[in-house]
């Protein structure tokens, strides 16, 4: 069951990363809009709940999956405690960074997301 979850999470992250690669400006605006939502705290809860199973995975590439899980779980509380900092960050990034640099930043994040997705898919398939 855990390998199925890791595989599904990998597919979801790959799809999200590919969409960010194709539409980087729209992806940034979507993330900014989501951070302004009053339900943004739910994102922190989802990170904690969704990352925890990665920390208990015992299989191929378990060390890498564990590290990813720890990173995701530890990121969640920051969203819960400091949501206004993330809102400010999106606003300041939009004001201070040029459009080409913003596009490069989103593409870099998308490539990292796709790499993590590939690792999760490979780990669940071995």
C-alpha positions in Angstrom: 0.0 0.0 0.0 2.8 2.4 0.8 4.5 1.8 -2.5 1.3 2.6 -4.3 1.1 5.9 -2.4 4.7 6.7 -3.3 4.0 5.8 -6.9 0.9 8.0 -7.0 2.7 10.8 -5.3 5.4 10.6 -7.9 2.9 10.7 -10.8 1.2 13.7 -9.2 4.5 15.6 -8.7 5.6 14.8 -12.3 2.4 16.1 -13.7 2.6 19.2 -11.6 6.2 19.7 -12.6 5.4 19.3 -16.3 2.6 21.8 -16.1 5.0 24.3 -14.4 7.6 23.7 -17.2 5.0 24.4 -19.9 3.3 27.4 -18.1 5.8 28.9 -15.7 4.2 32.4 -15.5 0.7 30.9 -14.9 2.2 28.5 -12.3 3.7 31.4 -10.3 0.4 33.3 -10.4 -1.5 30.2 -9.3 0.9 29.7 -6.4 0.6 33.4 -5.5 -3.2 33.2 -5.6 -3.2 30.0 -3.5 -0.9 31.6 -0.9 -3.4 34.5 -0.6 -6.2 32.1 0.2 -7.5 31.9 3.7 -7.2 28.1 3.4 -3.5 28.3 2.7 -2.8 26.7 6.1 -4.3 23.5 4.7 -1.2 23.3 2.5 1.0 22.9 5.6 -1.3 20.2 7.0 -1.1 18.3 3.6 2.7 18.6 3.6 2.9 17.1 7.1 0.4 14.4 6.4 1.6 13.6 2.9 5.3 13.6 3.8 5.1 11.4 6.9 4.6 8.1 4.9 7.8 8.9 3.0 9.7 8.8 6.3 8.6 5.3 7.1 9.2 3.8 3.7 11.5 0.8 3.8 12.6 -0.3 0.4 14.9 0.6 -2.5 16.2 4.1 -2.3 14.7 4.4 1.2 17.4 6.8 2.4 16.6 9.3 -0.4 12.9 8.9 0.1 13.4 9.4 3.9 15.3 12.6 3.3 12.6 13.9 0.9 9.9 13.0 3.5 11.8 14.8 6.3 12.1 17.9 4.2 8.4 17.9 3.3 7.3 17.2 6.9 9.5 19.9 8.3 8.3 22.4 5.7 4.6 22.0 6.8 4.9 23.7 10.2 6.4 26.8 8.6 3.4 27.2 6.4 1.1 26.8 9.5 3.0 29.2 11.7 4.2 31.8 9.2 1.7 31.9 6.3 2.0 35.7 6.0 5.8 35.4 5.4 5.0 33.2 2.3 2.4 35.7 1.1 5.0 38.5 1.5 7.6 36.4 -0.3 5.4 35.9 -3.4 4.7 39.7 -3.5 8.4 40.7 -3.1 9.6 38.1 -5.6 7.1 39.4 -8.2 8.2 43.0 -7.6 11.9 42.5 -7.4 12.7 39.8 -10.0 12.4 40.4 -13.7 10.1 38.2 -15.8 12.9 36.1 -17.4 14.5 35.5 -14.0 11.1 34.5 -12.5 10.6 32.1 -15.4 14.0 30.5 -14.7 13.2 30.2 -11.0 9.9 28.4 -11.8 11.5 26.2 -14.4 14.3 25.3 -11.9 11.7 24.4 -9.3 9.8 22.3 -11.8 12.9 20.4 -12.8 13.6 19.7 -9.1 10.0 18.6 -8.6 10.2 16.2 -11.7 13.5 14.8 -10.4 11.9 14.0 -7.0 8.9 12.5 -8.8 11.2 10.3 -10.9 13.0 9.2 -7.8 9.7 8.3 -6.1 8.4 6.4 -9.1 11.7 4.5 -9.4 11.8 3.7 -5.7 8.2 2.4 -5.8 8.9 0.3 -8.9 12.0 -1.5 -7.7 
